[in-house]
Amino acid sequence: MRTTSHPPFSEEWIKQLSSDPYAALGISVAADDRRVLKRYRSLAKMLHPDAFTNATGDEKEFASQLLAKIINPTYQRLKQEKGRAETIALLRFRVRRATRDEQLMPQSPRAQRLCRAAVADVEMFYEEAIAQLAEQQYQPLGNFETIVCEMSELNLVYLRLKMGEPMVREK
């Protein structure tokens, strides 16, 4: 699994970790507006400076910056259907390009298992994997970057497996 080599909150780091807003928020690519809002609210509460009263100044600052520079902008992108549709189109473009260039080779064990999953099990395995990773994504805060990268990889593999099928949103 790859992690970024850029320093935290540099323009490159933010751009890379925001390239898949679904991964940054810790939700599946099929999430509807209610689930996006629910996850955003829980993250805003978790990362709010008031939640870090006993934390070090560095942890508090990191959480605050994460909320302001990654979580809030990705939520703004996904809170409406149009933004979600544009994001899915961009992710599918990345999948097509990576497939064409033969660069979509999963590194994480979960993404490898998703590739090998039976067609009937893909949805359930994907949703469970995203849910498990979302629970660990910010606990501790140092997990954020690694888990976002793994979720992003899962999202790309899932979209590759679903290529050609219409995107079905939750009800």
MARSEFI-805066 format. One line per 3 residues: number of its first residue (from 1); their letters; for each residue x, y, z of C-alpha. Coordinates in steps of 0.5 Angstrom, whole numbers. Layout:
NUM	a	X/Y/Z  ...
REM end
This chain:
1	mrt	0/0/0  3/7/-2  3/13/3
4	tsh	5/20/1  12/23/2  9/30/2
7	ppf	9/33/9  2/34/13  -2/39/10
10	see	3/41/4  -1/43/-2  1/36/-5
13	wik	-1/32/1  -8/35/1  -9/34/-6
16	qls	-7/27/-6  -11/25/0  -17/29/-2
19	sdp	-17/26/-9  -22/21/-7  -27/25/-2
22	yaa	-31/18/-1  -24/15/2  -23/22/6
25	lgi	-30/21/9  -29/14/10  -36/12/6
28	sva	-37/8/0  -38/10/-7  -45/8/-6
31	add	-47/13/0  -53/17/-1  -53/25/2
34	rrv	-56/22/9  -50/18/10  -45/23/7
37	lkr	-48/28/12  -48/23/18  -41/21/17
40	yrs	-39/29/16  -43/30/23  -39/25/27
43	lak	-32/27/24  -34/34/25  -35/32/32
46	mlh	-30/28/33  -24/33/30  -27/39/33
49	pda	-22/42/38  -27/42/44  -26/34/43
52	ftn	-19/35/44  -19/38/51  -14/33/54
55	atg	-9/32/48  -3/35/46  -2/42/42
58	dek	0/38/36  -6/33/36  -11/39/37
61	efa	-8/43/31  -7/36/27  -15/35/28
64	sql	-17/42/27  -13/42/20  -15/36/18
67	lak	-22/38/19  -21/45/16  -17/43/10
70	iin	-19/36/8  -26/34/12  -30/40/10
73	pty	-28/41/3  -29/34/2  -36/34/5
76	qrl	-38/40/1  -36/36/-5  -40/30/-4
79	kqe	-46/34/0  -50/34/-7  -52/29/-12
82	kgr	-48/33/-17  -42/33/-13  -42/26/-12
85	aet	-44/24/-19  -38/29/-22  -33/25/-16
88	ial	-35/18/-19  -34/20/-26  -27/22/-24
91	lrf	-26/16/-20  -28/12/-26  -24/16/-31
94	rvr	-18/14/-26  -20/7/-26  -20/7/-34
97	rat	-13/10/-34  -10/5/-29  -13/-1/-32
100	rde	-11/1/-39  -4/3/-37  -4/-4/-33
103	qlm	-3/0/-26  -9/-2/-22  -6/-8/-18
106	pqs	-8/-8/-11  -3/-8/-6  -7/-8/1
109	pra	-10/-15/3  -17/-13/3  -17/-10/-4
112	qrl	-13/-16/-6  -19/-20/-3  -24/-16/-6
115	cra	-21/-18/-13  -22/-25/-12  -29/-24/-9
118	ava	-35/-28/-12  -39/-23/-16  -45/-24/-11
121	dve	-40/-23/-5  -37/-16/-8  -42/-11/-5
124	mfy	-42/-14/2  -35/-15/2  -34/-8/0
127	eea	-39/-5/5  -36/-9/10  -29/-7/9
130	iaq	-30/0/8  -34/0/15  -28/-3/18
133	lae	-23/2/16  -28/7/18  -28/5/25
136	qqy	-20/5/25  -19/12/21  -18/17/26
139	qpl	-17/13/32  -11/15/33  -11/21/28
142	gnf	-4/18/26  -8/12/22  -11/17/18
145	eti	-7/17/12  -6/10/11  -13/8/12
148	vce	-15/14/7  -10/11/2  -13/4/3
151	mse	-20/6/2  -18/10/-4  -15/3/-7
154	lnl	-21/-1/-5  -26/4/-8  -22/4/-15
157	vyl	-22/-4/-15  -30/-4/-13  -31/1/-19
160	rlk	-27/-3/-23  -31/-9/-22  -37/-5/-23
163	mge	-35/-2/-29  -40/-2/-34  -46/-2/-29
166	pmv	-50/4/-27  -48/7/-20  -54/5/-15
169	rek	-54/9/-10  -57/7/-3  -64/8/-1
REM end
